[in-house]
């Protein structure tokens, strides 16, 4: 087993139409406004950019992301990442029952390249997974607030 490899899968239920959720996800430059752990996004090309993440643990992760799939009909977005994390992330947006809400699936398969995290991969793996879970929980809350027109939790009004 490669202790520096992580596979994550999160299911978010959002009380907003799938089109609105997909539209928000299509604008990664806005993620820092509603997702507290996405600290910075810089566009470097039409379908590429650099991102900086930081959750509770005292380290930043830097990645370069390049869009590999954008399918508005299927409502799927996927990016390849390089840098402190190498691999891919995929969002799949679907309807959640008759209530008009959204079922949002997040999938990630990455290898951590950041030396400190690699050195601590075995003893700290549960902590790293908990850190990611917190990040995802805050992202879901922030997205829901943004789609309701509210300030994201943990963010000041601009």
Secondary structure in CASP SS format (residue, H / E / C, confidence):
PFRMAT SS
TARGET T0000
AUTHOR 0000-0000-0000
METHOD secondary structure of the structure
MODEL  1
X C 1.00
X C 1.00
X C 1.00
X C 1.00
X E 1.00
X E 1.00
X E 1.00
X E 1.00
X E 1.00
X E 1.00
X E 1.00
X E 1.00
X E 1.00
X E 1.00
X C 1.00
X C 1.00
X C 1.00
X H 1.00
X H 1.00
X H 1.00
X H 1.00
X H 1.00
X H 1.00
X H 1.00
X H 1.00
X C 1.00
X C 1.00
X H 1.00
X H 1.00
X H 1.00
X H 1.00
X H 1.00
X H 1.00
X H 1.00
X C 1.00
X C 1.00
X C 1.00
X E 1.00
X E 1.00
X E 1.00
X E 1.00
X E 1.00
X E 1.00
X E 1.00
X E 1.00
X C 1.00
X C 1.00
X E 1.00
X E 1.00
X E 1.00
X E 1.00
X E 1.00
X E 1.00
X C 1.00
X C 1.00
X C 1.00
X C 1.00
X C 1.00
X C 1.00
X C 1.00
X E 1.00
X E 1.00
X E 1.00
X E 1.00
X E 1.00
X E 1.00
X E 1.00
X E 1.00
X E 1.00
X E 1.00
X E 1.00
X C 1.00
X C 1.00
X C 1.00
X C 1.00
X E 1.00
X E 1.00
X E 1.00
X E 1.00
X E 1.00
X E 1.00
X E 1.00
X E 1.00
X C 1.00
X E 1.00
X E 1.00
X E 1.00
X E 1.00
X E 1.00
X E 1.00
X E 1.00
X E 1.00
X E 1.00
X E 1.00
X E 1.00
X E 1.00
X H 1.00
X H 1.00
X H 1.00
X C 1.00
X E 1.00
X E 1.00
X E 1.00
X E 1.00
X E 1.00
X E 1.00
X E 1.00
X E 1.00
X E 1.00
X E 1.00
X E 1.00
X E 1.00
X C 1.00
X C 1.00
X H 1.00
X H 1.00
X H 1.00
X H 1.00
X H 1.00
X C 1.00
X H 1.00
X H 1.00
X H 1.00
X H 1.00
X H 1.00
X H 1.00
X H 1.00
X H 1.00
X H 1.00
X H 1.00
X H 1.00
X H 1.00
X H 1.00
X H 1.00
X H 1.00
X H 1.00
X H 1.00
X H 1.00
X H 1.00
X H 1.00
X H 1.00
X H 1.00
X H 1.00
X H 1.00
X H 1.00
X H 1.00
X H 1.00
X C 1.00
X C 1.00
X C 1.00
X C 1.00
X C 1.00
X C 1.00
X C 1.00
X C 1.00
X C 1.00
X C 1.00
X C 1.00
END
